[in-house]
Amino acid sequence: MANKYAQSAGNWSAGGGGGIWFDAPAAGSEVAKPGVGDDAYTNGNIVTLDENVVCDLVTASTTGGGVLVPSAATVSITADVQSAFAGTMLTWAAANGTLTINGDVTYASTFTSGMLAVGNGQTLLVNGITTCSGTGTAIRAMGSGSTTLTNSGNTVVSNTGNGKGIQTANGTVPVTITGNIVISDGIGAQLDGSSVNKSFTGNLVSTSTNGIDKALILVNGTLTWTPGSGTSALTLGASAGMQIGGNGAVLNITGNVSTAWSSAGNAIAGPIYLTVGIINWTGSRTLADGTECIIKQVGGTLNFATASAKLELANSGTLICLVLGGTFNTADAGAGAASIVNQNATSYAAFLNATAGQRAIITGPAGGGGGMLVHPGTSGGARG
């Protein structure tokens, strides 16, 4: 493996005599362009991607610089991409172009406008893990910029610092995330922008205990969430897995949801936490034996029934909805009433602080009988 350094701006392909690549950050000898087995340092310079890149690593390190996508170009980097510099590493020649990164993206600094910034007409695709270990933002998309992150069945966003893995901001900002979002600090994904074209397929895992961090926050726009198998929103202590936190936010859940909630800490947010906006959970769903789903609502609208669809849940586990504010709909004139059918004597469902009419959709075996149900972060309530 060789380290190769760009000592001036220029094309990636410009290696060898008269080229930009050297074997040292300053002075040294000219070398061929980086290839398989090489680490490429942008070294404070902007390198134009005039061809597809294949090497081991492309990094701005702490010195800055980065790569530029030519106007209307479709190019790829097959390598890990890293930066520890307080500035962007990706620039675009025009409001168009497509960059595909086949590798992991890692940011370890403070720049909040995005190590990789995507704007109007620009498209970024990352096939790997996006990690932020600093206080900045690894990927930030604005306007009509489109971002797709894919690592199906595995971790796609990993946040270990107090920053953000991916943030979509002003504009329509379509985004597709496939894989699991896993955080121990900060925010994994903060999704804003008016687009209805937001899609997340995977699970949420948060091990933070400070009550501020979230695996995913939906601020605005419509997100379609297809949970993966297993635990779909995990929180330990005081941090939510999924938070709906904007008046224009609509979350459509199109699969089975199970959550896990440790007793560690004094939890102030449920694994799924609705403050404002709308959650629609409808369709024929199941909750498996030994699993639970906990939703805490302090505002907004929680729909188990809409004009066109209703939730029909075969419940073998534990369903808890803590309704402290907002609107909770369990029936609609269009689709009719939702149904929560307990499947055995050990399954139960509870709508805490709900009306008798809302609780009436819970049927089936008693599921442990009456009494008070106390769970971390709740004040208790009668089993439904």
C-alpha positions, -999 to +999 in steps of 0.1 A: +000+000+000+012+035-009+002+069+004-002+094-025-007+131-021-022+157-044+002+187-044-020+209-066-055+210-080-061+190-111-076+159-126-075+126-108-060+109-138-030+133-139-003+110-125+033+105-134+055+131-149+039+166-148+010+152-128-005+162-094+003+131-074+034+127-052+047+103-026+049+131+001+027+160+011+055+184+000+085+179-022+090+141-028+087+124-062+059+122-088+040+090-088+012+073-108-023+082-099-038+063-069-050+028-076-059-004-058-040-007-026-033+031-024-045+058+000-052+091-017-047+124+003-063+155-012-038+175+009-057+208+008-064+206-029-095+200-051-091+170-073-115+167-103-131+134-108-125+131-145-128+093-143-141+066-120-118+060-090-107+027-075-083+027-045-084+019-008-090+054+007-098+090-004-092+114+025-090+151+032-074+142+065-070+173+086-056+194+058-087+197+037-093+198+000-115+172-016-130+161-049-151+179-075-178+163-097-176+178-132-207+194-148-234+168-157-209+140-150-217+105-136-187+093-117-179+068-089-154+063-061-148+027-050-130+034-018-136+045+017-140+083+020-128+101+051-123+136+065-112+152+098-112+187+084-137+214+094-150+220+059-167+203+029-149+176+010-173+174-020-179+202-045-198+202-077-191+221-110-228+227-116-263+220-104-262+186-118-241+154-117-241+121-099-215+107-075-216+071-063-194+061-034-188+023-030-173+023+005-177+038+039-180+075+046-165+088+079-165+123+093-146+133+124-148+171+127-171+201+133-184+214+100-222+213+102-229+221+065-218+187+055-185+169+048-204+157+017-229+185+006-256+179-020-276+207-036-301+214-064-300+188-092-272+168-076-273+131-067-253+112-041-254+075-036-234+058-008-232+020-007-216+015+027-217+029+063-219+066+069-204+075+103-201+108+122-177+107+151-174+144+155-198+173+162-204+182+125-226+166+098-213+138+076-239+143+047-261+173+042-286+176+014-306+207+004-329+220-023-337+192-048-305+173-040-312+136-039-294+112-015-295+074-013-277+055+014-277+017+011-263-011+033-293-035+034-296-057+065-266-040+081-257-007+096-261+021+071-257+051+095-235+050+126-233+080+149-207+080+177-202+117+181-225+146+190-231+155+154-254+141+126-249+112+102-272+127+076-294+158+075-318+169+048-326+206+050-346+232+031-363+223-002-379+190-014-348+169-006-358+133-016-339+107+005-338+069+005-321+050+034-318+012+034-302-004+064-301+001+101-294+035+118-273+029+150-262+056+174-246+060+207-245+098+206-259+126+185-286+122+157-284+095+131-307+110+106-325+144+107-350+146+079-365+180+069-377+193+036-412+191+020-407+160-001-430+131+001-402+110-014-385+100+019-380+063+024-364+043+052-362+006+053-345-008+083-342-007+121-333+020+146-309+014+175-301+041+201-280+034+231-277+070+242-290+079+277-290+117+277-326+123+265-314+145+236-300+121+211-323+104+185-317+077+159-341+094+136-360+127+137-386+135+111-390+173+110-410+178+078-422+160+047-436+124+044-415+094+054-424+059+045-409+035+070-406-002+064-391-017+095-367-046+092-370-078+111-362-079+148-362-048+170-372-017+150-367+010+175-344+004+205-337+029+232-317+025+264-323+050+291-337+084+281-333+086+243-359+080+217-354+058+187-378+076+164-391+111+171-417+130+150-410+166+157-425+189+131-459+201+122-454+191+086-441+156+094-460+125+083-447+091+091-463+061+073-454+028+089-458+000+064-447-030+084-445-047+118-429-026+146-414-040+178-394-019+203-371-026+232-367-003+262-342-009+289-350+001+325-317+019+326-321+057+333-352+077+338-366+076+303-384+108+292-391+097+256-406+065+243-389+044+217-414+060+192-420+096+204-447+118+188-446+155+197-462+171+166-470+158+132-487+126+122-481+089+125-501+065+104-498+028+113-523+007+093-525-026+076-524-063+087-496-065+112-483-088+139-464-083+172-445-115+181-445-133+214-419-119+237-417-085+219-432-051+226-442-019+209-442+013+229-454+046+216-454+078+236-477+106+223-476+141+238-490+159+208-497+155+171-520+128+156-516+091+160-538+072+135-545+035+137-573+042+112-577+066+083-602+071+055-586+043+035-569+019+059-569+006+094-546-013+117-554-050+122-528-062+148-525-098+158-508-092+191-488-120+208-466-095+227-471-062+245-485-030+230-484+002+250-496+036+238-492+063+264-515+092+252-506+124+270-518+148+244-527+153+207-553+132+188-555+094+189-577+079+162-586+042+165-616+044+141-625+063+109-658+066+090-640+055+059-620+024+069-639+016+101-624+007+135-589-007+140-585-040+159-559-052+184-565-089+189-545-105+218-535-140+206-528-157+239-530-154+277-496-138+279-502-111+254-517-077+264-523-043+251-527-010+270-539+024+259-529+046+289-549+078+294-572+068+265-610+067+263-632+036+268-641+037+231-605+037+221-597+008+244-626-011+230-607-021+199-585-044+222-600-079+222-590-114+229-576-132+259-572-110+290-534-111+287-525-109+324-557-094+338-563-060+353-543-039+377-516-013+371-490-015+343-458+004+352-431+008+326-400+030+325-410+066+316-447+061+323-468+068+353-487+035+351-523+027+340-548+000+338-543-027+312-567-025+283 
